[in-house]
Amino acid sequence: EMIGKTAGWIKTANWVMHVQESYPSLEDLEDYDSVYNIAKRCGFNSAKDLWDADPIIKGSVNPKDFGLATQEEYDAAHGTNLN
């Protein structure tokens, strides 16, 4: 996805990571969760449940892009797709 008109066209920053790759600790995740409701947005009851499950999540500079991701999206983002 491309954004920007006056500054020229730039690619948005997209990321795909496991929860435990994204946050250094459960405590950090809980802090962010208290502000952004990350666990609920991913379909979990608590930040601890989300941390323990360690699903793949994705996002960008646009909050609408945040959510669960697939293994295929993870592989493509990290260049690990062996197909």
Secondary structure, DSSP 4 states (H G I P E B T S, - for coil): -EE-STT--EE---EEEEHHHHSSSHHHHHHHHHHH-HHHHTT-SSHHHHHHH--EEEE-SSGGG-EE--HHHHHHHHT----
